[in-house]
Amino acid sequence: MAIDEYFADREPLDREIFDAVAAVLADCEGVDVEAVSVGVLFRARRTFVELRPRRVGLAVSIVLSHGLASGRVSRRVPLGASGVANFLTAKSATDIDDEVTDWLLESYEFCS
């Protein structure tokens, strides 16, 4: 489905968080953004960032070669040789700060 359609019946805050993530990745080549029933996927050669709705805000999954040692990360899921999915919650667009920006760009490099 189209991004606008996906966010049409969601909180405006969720769209703002998406827009902040999309802005970070806008200059990355070969990134496809796909809205599916469970969230929004950012893909290069494979999915490297996922945004999924929560009661407040969006869960952000960032695939890296390693688990992040940060209190912002609520869960780490090993993906075998494919890396580690690191989960955090963004409750507003300001949560997509310099630290998260670095992780998003690192994830793009790792997965593309």
LUMVO-301925 format. One line per field, with one value per residue (C-alpha): residue number from 1; x, y, z. Coordinates in steps of 0.02 Angstrom, whole numbers, always signed. Layout:
N
num	c(NUM,...);
east	c(X,...);
north	c(Y,...);
up	c(Z,...);
***
This chain:
112
num	c(1,2,3,4,5,6,7,8,9,10,11,12,13,14,15,16,17,18,19,20,21,22,23,24,25,26,27,28,29,30,31,32,33,34,35,36,37,38,39,40,41,42,43,44,45,46,47,48,49,50,51,52,53,54,55,56,57,58,59,60,61,62,63,64,65,66,67,68,69,70,71,72,73,74,75,76,77,78,79,80,81,82,83,84,85,86,87,88,89,90,91,92,93,94,95,96,97,98,99,100,101,102,103,104,105,106,107,108,109,110,111,112);
east	c(+0,+53,+136,-2,-133,-41,-33,-208,-290,-140,-84,+0,+145,+179,+191,+312,+424,+418,+459,+610,+677,+641,+735,+889,+886,+833,+1007,+1046,+1045,+932,+819,+641,+508,+360,+206,+131,-7,+112,+221,+342,+497,+654,+750,+913,+967,+864,+759,+869,+746,+567,+441,+295,+154,+148,+19,+121,+247,+334,+447,+605,+704,+880,+983,+1169,+1317,+1312,+1199,+1196,+1252,+1129,+993,+881,+881,+744,+782,+913,+870,+1014,+985,+1128,+1253,+1130,+1168,+1067,+899,+906,+737,+697,+540,+522,+385,+415,+515,+644,+691,+770,+921,+1106,+1134,+988,+1037,+1210,+1131,+1012,+1154,+1264,+1121,+1103,+1290,+1285,+1135,+1166);
north	c(+0,+181,+269,+401,+264,+172,+327,+391,+314,+321,+451,+604,+573,+406,+493,+621,+481,+396,+561,+584,+409,+431,+597,+514,+380,+493,+509,+323,+240,+94,+107,+47,+92,-25,-6,-173,-216,-235,-82,+4,-82,+2,-112,-105,-280,-337,-259,-158,-49,-84,+32,-50,+36,+34,+104,+263,+290,+164,+17,+39,-116,-82,-226,-213,-330,-319,-287,-107,-73,+66,+90,+146,-30,-134,-298,-378,-526,-623,-658,-781,-729,-593,-485,-427,-338,-199,-135,+35,+138,+310,+410,+568,+626,+701,+524,+508,+605,+599,+432,+346,+429,+349,+178,+197,+242,+102,-19,+39,+12,-160,-223,-148);
up	c(+0,-20,+127,+134,+139,+278,+388,+345,+499,+616,+739,+659,+778,+691,+523,+596,+659,+489,+402,+517,+477,+291,+291,+365,+229,+84,+10,+21,-150,-189,-37,-62,+64,+78,+187,+236,+358,+506,+475,+358,+289,+224,+107,+12,-36,+113,+250,+365,+460,+511,+592,+682,+776,+965,+1084,+1086,+946,+835,+871,+768,+719,+656,+585,+620,+626,+816,+963,+1023,+1201,+1236,+1364,+1221,+1150,+1229,+1140,+1030,+918,+839,+654,+635,+502,+449,+602,+751,+752,+883,+943,+1018,+1034,+956,+1043,+941,+791,+910,+960,+787,+848,+800,+889,+801,+636,+651,+682,+534,+416,+485,+456,+275,+247,+330,+231,+59);
***
